[in-house]
Amino acid sequence: MSESAPETVPAKKPAKAKKAAKPENSIPRGQPKSNRPWKTPKQKFSKIKKTVNRLSFEKKTALRDELRYIKERSKEIKDKRKEDAVQKHQRRVENAERRLANERRSEVVQVIKNPAKLKRMKKKQMRMIEKRDVSQVKVV
């Protein structure tokens, strides 16, 4: 044995643990219960990393103003459409009433004073008879 100083062995640094492969990727998947093999295994929502992109105050206010303008504009358009529809309906009703009144005014009316005539009439002639309020209709 030699009397030289004992050799010192440099201390080994602890080996870095390699990242373990994700367990869901390393384990082969069997047939899922739902029988849909194309579906990927889901992660818990809390485990998913979410990136947060904060907007500056100016951008936020600009976005709010833009949204407010869009809402007001769309409300105006909807109100205008509604108003147009109401006016159209009103006009249609007025036209129908006017048409009916014009028809009544232009009718040629013959008052039947003798009720015995009604008994002599045929069925087709009876169908043509209409009752009117004589006070409203001009008798020709």
C-alpha positions in Angstrom: 0.0 0.0 0.0 1.2 3.4 -0.9 1.1 6.2 1.5 -0.4 8.6 -0.9 -3.4 10.6 0.0 -6.6 8.8 -0.6 -8.1 9.8 -3.9 -11.3 11.8 -3.6 -14.0 10.9 -5.9 -16.1 13.9 -7.0 -19.6 13.7 -5.5 -22.1 12.7 -8.1 -24.9 15.2 -8.7 -28.3 13.7 -8.4 -29.5 12.7 -11.8 -32.3 14.9 -13.2 -35.5 13.0 -13.2 -36.7 12.9 -16.8 -40.3 14.0 -17.3 -42.5 11.0 -17.0 -44.5 10.4 -20.1 -48.1 11.4 -19.7 -49.9 8.4 -18.3 -52.8 8.7 -20.8 -50.4 8.6 -23.7 -48.3 5.7 -22.4 -51.1 3.3 -21.6 -52.8 1.8 -24.6 -56.5 2.5 -24.6 -58.9 -0.2 -25.0 -62.4 0.0 -26.4 -64.3 2.8 -24.6 -67.6 2.2 -23.0 -69.4 4.5 -25.5 -67.9 2.4 -28.3 -66.5 5.6 -29.9 -62.8 5.1 -30.3 -62.2 8.5 -32.0 -63.1 10.4 -28.9 -60.1 11.7 -27.0 -59.8 11.3 -23.2 -61.1 14.4 -21.6 -59.1 16.6 -19.1 -60.5 18.2 -16.0 -61.3 21.8 -16.6 -59.2 22.9 -13.7 -56.1 21.2 -15.2 -56.4 23.0 -18.5 -54.1 26.0 -18.7 -56.0 29.1 -19.6 -54.3 32.1 -21.1 -55.6 35.4 -19.9 -55.1 38.3 -22.3 -56.1 41.4 -20.5 -57.3 44.4 -22.5 -56.2 47.9 -21.7 -58.8 50.3 -20.3 -59.0 52.3 -23.5 -59.6 49.1 -25.6 -62.3 48.0 -23.1 -64.1 51.3 -23.3 -63.8 51.4 -27.1 -65.3 47.9 -27.2 -68.1 48.8 -24.9 -68.9 51.9 -26.9 -68.9 49.9 -30.1 -71.2 47.2 -28.6 -73.6 49.9 -27.3 -73.7 51.6 -30.7 -74.4 48.2 -32.4 -77.2 47.5 -29.9 -78.8 50.9 -30.4 -78.6 50.6 -34.2 -80.1 47.1 -34.2 -82.9 48.3 -31.9 -83.6 51.2 -34.2 -83.8 48.8 -37.2 -86.1 46.4 -35.4 -88.4 49.3 -34.2 -88.6 50.6 -37.8 -89.5 47.2 -39.2 -92.2 46.8 -36.5 -93.6 50.2 -37.2 -93.6 49.5 -41.0 -95.5 46.2 -40.4 -98.0 47.9 -38.2 -98.6 50.6 -40.8 -99.0 48.1 -43.5 -101.5 46.1 -41.5 -103.5 49.3 -40.7 -103.5 50.3 -44.4 -104.7 46.8 -45.4 -107.6 47.0 -42.9 -108.6 50.5 -44.0 -108.5 49.4 -47.7 -110.7 46.4 -47.0 -113.2 48.6 -45.1 -113.2 51.1 -47.9 -113.7 48.4 -50.6 -116.6 47.0 -48.7 -118.2 50.4 -48.2 -117.8 51.1 -52.0 -119.3 47.8 -52.9 -122.3 48.5 -50.7 -122.7 52.0 -52.2 -122.6 50.8 -55.8 -125.1 48.0 -55.3 -128.4 48.1 -57.2 -131.0 47.4 -54.6 -134.6 46.4 -55.2 -136.8 46.3 -52.2 -139.3 43.4 -52.0 -142.5 44.8 -50.6 -144.7 41.8 -51.5 -143.7 38.8 -49.3 -145.7 36.5 -51.6 -143.0 36.9 -54.2 -140.6 35.1 -51.9 -142.8 32.1 -51.9 -142.9 32.0 -55.7 -139.2 32.3 -56.1 -137.0 29.4 -57.0 -134.1 28.1 -54.9 -131.4 29.8 -57.0 -133.2 33.1 -56.9 -133.6 32.8 -53.1 -129.8 32.3 -52.8 -129.2 35.7 -54.6 -131.3 37.6 -52.0 -129.4 39.4 -49.3 -130.8 41.4 -46.4 -129.7 45.0 -46.0 -130.5 47.8 -43.6 -132.6 50.0 -45.8 -131.8 53.1 -43.7 -128.1 52.9 -44.7 -128.6 51.9 -48.4 -129.9 54.3 -51.0 -132.9 52.7 -52.8 -132.9 53.1 -56.5 
